[in-house]
Each structure stands twice: as C-alpha cells, then as structure tokens.
Amino acid sequence: LVEIGLWCAYTREQITRENADAIAKRFGHNSGDKLYQYYTKYVIPNNRFGDRGSECKNNNQIKRIKKILPLLTEEQMETAMDELKMLENLTDKEY
C-alpha cells in the first residue's frame, strides 16, 4: 500500500476517502483507509524526499521510489528521479 500511495502521488491520481477502497481493491488490497493515509502523506513533496530521521528509514524510502519508477511516465519519472537524488544526497551527507 505504501508504494501505491506513493505512485498515486506521483501520477496525481487523487485518492479520497470515497474512492480509496475501490483503488485499493484495484491493486489487490482491502484497506482503503490505510491507502488514503499513505497518499495524504506522500502528496506533500517534502514527505517523499525529506529526511526520515535515520539512514535505514531514508534507504527504505529510496527503495520505494526506485520500485515504482518503471510505472511512471517520463515526466513523472523526471520528478521522482530529482527527488530520489535529493534524498540520496541528504542520506549520504547526514549519515
């Protein structure tokens, strides 16, 4: 669900409380509420590439972004790659 919320944020597919269950089911999950929570977190850019407080958490976020890259359009991928580089640079510098 985390990656789906992240993907929806990059693709600008809006998730609301009303459509969250349907979107979760489309991807084989049941928890629309949890998906909505992830989406509302990741729709804010700093929550996608900002410091998570530890090297491990940052590296997990880097893996999530890399995992969804093949699912993005070229324009969306450009944004994701820029954010990925910022998070990688931050992680290298801080930890």
VOMI-480267 format. One record per residue: residue in three letters; z, x, y of N, C-alpha, C in turn; residue number from 0. Coordinates in pm, whole numbers, plus 50000, padded with zeros to 5 digits. Layout:
! residues N
ALA; Z; X; Y; Z; X; Y; Z; X; Y; NUM;
...
***
This chain:
! residues 95
LEU; 50000; 50081; 49879; 50000; 50000; 50000; 50000; 50084; 50127; 0;
VAL; 50062; 50201; 50119; 50066; 50289; 50236; 49924; 50326; 50278; 1;
GLU; 49843; 50369; 50181; 49706; 50410; 50213; 49622; 50292; 50262; 2;
ILE; 49647; 50173; 50210; 49573; 50055; 50255; 49607; 50025; 50400; 3;
GLY; 49734; 50032; 50435; 49775; 50011; 50574; 49714; 50115; 50665; 4;
LEU; 49711; 50239; 50620; 49651; 50348; 50697; 49501; 50326; 50712; 5;
TRP; 49435; 50290; 50602; 49290; 50264; 50606; 49258; 50150; 50703; 6;
CYS; 49336; 50043; 50698; 49313; 49930; 50788; 49332; 49970; 50934; 7;
ALA; 49426; 50059; 50960; 49447; 50107; 51097; 49325; 50185; 51146; 8;
TYR; 49270; 50272; 51060; 49152; 50350; 51099; 49027; 50263; 51110; 9;
THR; 49014; 50165; 51023; 48893; 50081; 51024; 48904; 49965; 51122; 10;
ARG; 49023; 49951; 51178; 49053; 49843; 51273; 49043; 49705; 51208; 11;
GLU; 49066; 49700; 51077; 49077; 49570; 51011; 49218; 49520; 51037; 12;
GLN; 49227; 49417; 51118; 49357; 49369; 51163; 49430; 49297; 51050; 13;
ILE; 49556; 49334; 51033; 49642; 49267; 50937; 49747; 49189; 51015; 14;
THR; 49757; 49062; 50984; 49858; 48976; 51045; 49950; 48924; 50934; 15;
ARG; 50057; 48863; 50972; 50145; 48802; 50871; 50069; 48694; 50793; 16;
GLU; 49973; 48631; 50859; 49898; 48522; 50795; 49797; 48573; 50692; 17;
ASN; 49735; 48687; 50716; 49631; 48734; 50623; 49676; 48851; 50534; 18;
ALA; 49799; 48897; 50549; 49847; 49015; 50476; 49845; 48994; 50325; 19;
ASP; 49886; 48877; 50277; 49885; 48852; 50132; 49744; 48859; 50076; 20;
ALA; 49648; 48800; 50147; 49509; 48800; 50100; 49453; 48942; 50095; 21;
ILE; 49482; 49022; 50194; 49433; 49161; 50197; 49501; 49242; 50086; 22;
ALA; 49630; 49224; 50068; 49700; 49295; 49960; 49640; 49259; 49824; 23;
LYS; 49614; 49131; 49803; 49556; 49086; 49675; 49415; 49143; 49656; 24;
ARG; 49340; 49156; 49765; 49205; 49213; 49759; 49208; 49354; 49702; 25;
PHE; 49317; 49424; 49725; 49331; 49562; 49677; 49419; 49570; 49552; 26;
GLY; 49449; 49455; 49492; 49524; 49454; 49367; 49675; 49464; 49382; 27;
HIS; 49726; 49430; 49498; 49870; 49433; 49522; 49920; 49294; 49557; 28;
ASN; 50050; 49276; 49552; 50108; 49145; 49580; 50183; 49136; 49711; 29;
SER; 50233; 49248; 49761; 50324; 49245; 49874; 50252; 49252; 50009; 30;
GLY; 50213; 49137; 50059; 50153; 49130; 50191; 50250; 49171; 50300; 31;
ASP; 50377; 49138; 50282; 50477; 49174; 50382; 50489; 49326; 50396; 32;
LYS; 50492; 49396; 50284; 50503; 49542; 50288; 50377; 49603; 50349; 33;
LEU; 50262; 49550; 50312; 50136; 49598; 50370; 50137; 49578; 50521; 34;
TYR; 50182; 49464; 50567; 50191; 49435; 50710; 50281; 49537; 50780; 35;
GLN; 50393; 49572; 50716; 50484; 49672; 50774; 50417; 49807; 50788; 36;
TYR; 50345; 49850; 50684; 50274; 49978; 50692; 50167; 49974; 50799; 37;
TYR; 50092; 49866; 50804; 49985; 49853; 50904; 50042; 49860; 51045; 38;
THR; 50148; 49785; 51073; 50203; 49785; 51208; 50258; 49922; 51245; 39;
LYS; 50301; 49998; 51146; 50345; 50135; 51171; 50226; 50223; 51206; 40;
TYR; 50120; 50217; 51126; 50008; 50310; 51141; 49905; 50270; 51245; 41;
VAL; 49912; 50149; 51295; 49819; 50111; 51400; 49852; 50186; 51531; 42;
ILE; 49973; 50238; 51539; 50014; 50322; 51653; 49975; 50466; 51620; 43;
PRO; 49880; 50524; 51696; 49828; 50656; 51659; 49934; 50763; 51635; 44;
ASN; 50036; 50771; 51718; 50137; 50876; 51700; 50208; 50863; 51566; 45;
ASN; 50214; 50744; 51512; 50277; 50726; 51380; 50188; 50776; 51267; 46;
ARG; 50061; 50799; 51296; 49971; 50855; 51195; 49978; 51007; 51194; 47;
PHE; 49989; 51071; 51311; 49980; 51217; 51315; 50099; 51286; 51379; 48;
GLY; 50202; 51211; 51416; 50320; 51272; 51475; 50411; 51334; 51369; 49;
ASP; 50504; 51415; 51414; 50596; 51482; 51323; 50684; 51380; 51252; 50;
ARG; 50699; 51400; 51122; 50779; 51310; 51038; 50920; 51361; 51018; 51;
GLY; 50950; 51480; 51069; 51085; 51532; 51060; 51107; 51637; 50953; 52;
SER; 51010; 51656; 50865; 51022; 51762; 50765; 50883; 51804; 50719; 53;
GLU; 50874; 51924; 50669; 50746; 51975; 50619; 50696; 51889; 50503; 54;
CYS; 50786; 51849; 50415; 50748; 51767; 50299; 50689; 51633; 50342; 55;
LYS; 50754; 51567; 50438; 50704; 51437; 50486; 50570; 51454; 50557; 56;
ASN; 50557; 51559; 50635; 50428; 51585; 50702; 50318; 51610; 50599; 57;
ASN; 50349; 51689; 50496; 50250; 51717; 50393; 50211; 51591; 50316; 58;
ASN; 50306; 51501; 50294; 50273; 51373; 50229; 50177; 51291; 50315; 59;
GLN; 50200; 51293; 50446; 50110; 51219; 50537; 49972; 51284; 50539; 60;
ILE; 49967; 51415; 50535; 49839; 51486; 50530; 49762; 51445; 50404; 61;
LYS; 49831; 51437; 50291; 49767; 51394; 50166; 49716; 51251; 50175; 62;
ARG; 49793; 51163; 50238; 49750; 51023; 50254; 49621; 51015; 50335; 63;
ILE; 49616; 51087; 50446; 49497; 51084; 50531; 49377; 51138; 50454; 64;
LYS; 49396; 51250; 50385; 49285; 51309; 50307; 49236; 51214; 50199; 65;
LYS; 49327; 51138; 50142; 49292; 51047; 50034; 49199; 50935; 50080; 66;
ILE; 49216; 50889; 50203; 49133; 50778; 50250; 49006; 50823; 50323; 67;
LEU; 48992; 50951; 50351; 48874; 51000; 50425; 48742; 50952; 50365; 68;
PRO; 48722; 50958; 50233; 48593; 50916; 50178; 48562; 50768; 50198; 69;
LEU; 48663; 50689; 50234; 48645; 50546; 50251; 48610; 50507; 50395; 70;
LEU; 48606; 50605; 50484; 48584; 50578; 50626; 48438; 50603; 50666; 71;
THR; 48396; 50535; 50772; 48265; 50563; 50829; 48271; 50697; 50900; 72;
GLU; 48156; 50746; 50942; 48152; 50875; 51010; 48237; 50876; 51137; 73;
GLU; 48229; 50770; 51215; 48307; 50761; 51339; 48457; 50754; 51310; 74;
GLN; 48494; 50673; 51212; 48634; 50661; 51173; 48685; 50793; 51117; 75;
MET; 48600; 50860; 51040; 48638; 50987; 50980; 48661; 51093; 51088; 76;
GLU; 48583; 51088; 51193; 48600; 51184; 51303; 48739; 51170; 51365; 77;
THR; 48781; 51046; 51388; 48915; 51021; 51441; 49021; 51070; 51344; 78;
ALA; 49005; 51036; 51216; 49102; 51077; 51114; 49109; 51229; 51102; 79;
MET; 48995; 51295; 51107; 48993; 51442; 51096; 49063; 51506; 51215; 80;
ASP; 49040; 51452; 51335; 49108; 51503; 51454; 49260; 51490; 51439; 81;
GLU; 49303; 51373; 51393; 49446; 51350; 51375; 49503; 51438; 51263; 82;
LEU; 49424; 51455; 51158; 49465; 51540; 51047; 49487; 51684; 51094; 83;
LYS; 49395; 51734; 51175; 49408; 51871; 51228; 49532; 51884; 51314; 84;
MET; 49560; 51782; 51396; 49680; 51787; 51481; 49806; 51792; 51395; 85;
LEU; 49810; 51711; 51289; 49927; 51709; 51203; 49941; 51839; 51125; 86;
GLU; 49830; 51893; 51078; 49834; 52022; 51008; 49881; 52134; 51101; 87;
ASN; 49828; 52137; 51223; 49870; 52239; 51320; 50018; 52226; 51353; 88;
LEU; 50063; 52103; 51373; 50204; 52079; 51403; 50292; 52126; 51288; 89;
THR; 50251; 52095; 51166; 50328; 52134; 51048; 50332; 52285; 51033; 90;
ASP; 50218; 52351; 51054; 50215; 52498; 51046; 50304; 52562; 51151; 91;
LYS; 50303; 52506; 51271; 50379; 52562; 51382; 50529; 52536; 51368; 92;
GLU; 50565; 52418; 51325; 50707; 52378; 51321; 50779; 52426; 51196; 93;
TYR; 50706; 52436; 51085; 50774; 52465; 50958; 50716; 52590; 50898; 94;
***
